[in-house]
Amino acid sequence: MPRLIKAVVFVSSLIPAALLARGLYTGTLGVNPAETLQLGTGIWALRFLLASLAITPLRRLFGWNRLAQYRRMLGLYAFFYATLHLLTYVVLDRYFDWAGIVEDVAKRPFITLGMLAFSLLIPLALTSTTGWIRRLGRKWQTLHRLVYFAAIAASLHFIWKVKVVIGEPVYYAAILAVLLGVRAAISLRKRHAPAFVKARAGGPANP
């Protein structure tokens, strides 16, 4: 059963890409297909990134430990859609104008943030295999904390892109803020737990 569920999640995660590809083929992506593709792939990259970040809080708060098996898949799908997002910009927007792309990165802050987010995801995707986890040991967890900065950069990229402080971009930023807050609270609780246990073992605390 777990394998079946994992297969369903894997296939379902491809549906947004398939729908965008069909829309491009049938010419139903609106008057600006490139913009629709960029927005669609970017939003799904952010959604999968947030979904992967939600795994640990859900496990800690509700004991849903089986969700851990989907974290790597969701993270890789975030990278997959982020790659499609970048490709639509490079191919359909800039037509491989590398000089123009470099200028955009240097002069347009929202593109700078987008490139930063994508760059941070690259080492995470490359080291997501079991072999790399074994090679890096404890350093793997330290490296993969870059995902927090990637998510922050991606959220700001989205907000700056659409230039609004209401609606969908802000909802995603709020979700990210909650997830990061919960993770921070969990981390602080784990950090102070040994001291608390030690104090209890030594005798009753002061009233």
C-alpha positions in Angstrom: 0.0 0.0 0.0 2.7 2.6 0.8 4.4 1.9 -2.5 1.0 2.4 -4.3 0.5 5.7 -2.5 4.0 6.8 -3.4 3.4 6.0 -7.0 0.2 8.0 -7.0 1.9 11.0 -5.5 4.7 10.7 -8.1 2.3 10.6 -11.0 0.0 13.2 -9.6 3.0 15.6 -9.2 3.5 15.5 -13.0 -0.1 16.5 -13.8 0.6 20.3 -13.6 3.5 20.0 -16.1 1.3 17.8 -18.4 -1.5 20.3 -18.3 0.8 23.2 -19.1 2.4 21.2 -21.9 -1.0 20.4 -23.3 -2.0 24.0 -23.1 1.1 25.0 -25.0 0.4 22.4 -27.7 -3.2 23.3 -28.1 -2.6 27.0 -27.9 -4.9 27.5 -24.9 -2.5 29.3 -22.6 -3.8 32.7 -23.4 -2.4 35.7 -25.3 1.0 35.4 -23.7 1.9 31.6 -23.4 5.4 32.3 -22.2 4.1 34.4 -19.3 1.6 31.7 -18.4 4.2 29.0 -18.5 6.6 31.0 -16.4 3.9 31.8 -13.8 2.6 28.3 -13.7 5.9 26.5 -13.3 7.1 29.0 -10.8 4.0 28.7 -8.6 4.2 24.9 -8.7 7.9 25.0 -7.8 7.0 27.1 -4.7 4.1 24.9 -3.8 6.2 21.8 -3.8 8.9 23.6 -1.9 6.4 24.5 0.8 5.0 21.0 0.8 8.5 19.5 1.4 9.0 22.0 4.3 5.7 21.1 5.8 6.7 17.4 6.3 8.7 17.9 9.5 6.2 20.1 11.3 3.4 17.7 10.4 5.4 14.8 11.7 6.3 16.5 14.9 2.9 18.0 15.7 0.7 15.0 14.6 3.0 12.0 14.6 2.5 11.4 10.9 5.9 9.8 10.5 5.1 8.1 7.2 5.1 11.5 5.5 8.9 11.5 5.7 9.1 9.1 2.8 7.6 11.8 0.5 9.9 14.7 1.5 12.7 13.9 -0.9 10.2 13.4 -3.8 8.5 16.7 -3.1 11.8 18.5 -2.9 13.0 17.1 -6.2 9.7 18.0 -7.8 10.2 21.6 -6.5 13.6 21.5 -8.3 12.0 20.0 -11.4 9.4 22.8 -11.7 12.0 25.4 -10.8 14.1 24.2 -13.7 11.1 24.4 -16.0 10.5 27.9 -14.7 14.1 28.9 -15.5 14.0 27.3 -18.9 10.8 29.1 -19.9 12.5 32.3 -19.0 15.7 31.5 -20.9 14.1 30.0 -24.0 10.7 31.7 -24.4 11.4 35.0 -22.8 15.1 35.8 -23.5 15.6 33.5 -26.5 19.0 32.4 -25.2 20.2 36.0 -24.9 22.9 35.3 -22.3 24.1 38.8 -22.1 20.5 40.0 -21.5 20.0 37.3 -18.9 23.1 38.4 -17.0 22.0 42.0 -17.2 18.5 41.0 -15.8 20.1 39.2 -12.9 22.3 42.2 -12.1 19.7 44.9 -12.5 16.2 43.3 -11.8 15.9 42.4 -8.1 13.1 39.9 -8.5 15.2 38.0 -11.1 18.2 38.2 -8.8 16.2 36.5 -6.1 14.8 33.9 -8.4 18.3 33.0 -9.6 19.5 32.9 -6.0 16.6 30.5 -5.0 17.4 28.2 -8.0 21.1 28.2 -7.3 20.5 27.2 -3.7 18.3 24.3 -4.8 21.0 22.8 -7.1 23.3 21.4 -4.4 20.2 20.1 -2.5 19.0 18.2 -5.6 22.4 16.9 -6.4 23.0 15.6 -2.8 19.5 14.1 -2.3 20.5 10.5 -3.1 21.2 7.9 -0.4 24.8 7.8 -1.4 25.4 11.5 -0.8 23.5 11.3 2.5 25.9 8.6 3.6 29.0 10.4 2.3 28.2 13.7 3.9 26.9 12.4 7.2 26.0 15.2 9.6 27.1 17.8 7.1 24.2 16.7 4.9 21.7 18.2 7.3 23.7 21.4 7.6 23.8 21.7 3.8 20.1 21.0 3.4 19.2 23.9 5.7 19.8 26.0 2.5 16.2 25.0 1.6 15.0 27.6 4.1 16.9 30.4 2.3 15.8 29.1 -1.1 12.1 29.2 0.0 12.5 32.7 1.4 14.1 33.9 -1.8 11.5 32.2 -3.9 8.6 33.8 -2.0 10.2 37.2 -2.3 10.8 36.6 -6.0 7.1 35.8 -6.5 5.9 38.9 -4.5 8.4 41.2 -6.3 7.4 39.7 -9.7 3.7 40.4 -9.4 4.3 43.7 -7.5 1.4 43.2 -5.1 1.2 42.8 -1.4 -2.2 41.0 -1.4 -3.5 37.8 -2.8 -1.7 34.5 -3.7 2.0 35.6 -3.3 1.3 36.8 0.2 -0.6 33.7 1.1 2.4 31.6 0.2 4.7 33.9 2.1 2.4 33.6 5.2 2.5 29.8 4.9 6.2 29.9 4.7 6.4 32.1 7.8 4.2 29.7 9.8 6.3 26.7 8.7 9.6 28.4 9.6 8.1 29.5 12.9 7.0 26.0 13.8 10.3 24.5 12.8 12.1 27.2 14.9 9.9 26.3 17.9 10.6 22.6 17.4 14.3 23.3 17.2 14.3 25.4 20.4 12.3 22.8 22.2 14.7 20.1 21.3 17.7 22.3 22.3 16.3 23.0 25.7 14.9 19.6 26.4 18.2 18.0 27.6 18.7 20.9 30.1 15.1 20.4 31.3 15.5 16.7 31.7 18.8 17.2 33.5 17.3 19.7 35.9 14.4 17.4 36.7 16.8 14.5 37.3 18.8 16.7 39.8 15.7 17.5 41.9 12.7 19.7 41.9 12.9 23.1 40.3 12.4 26.4 42.2 8.8 27.4 42.4 
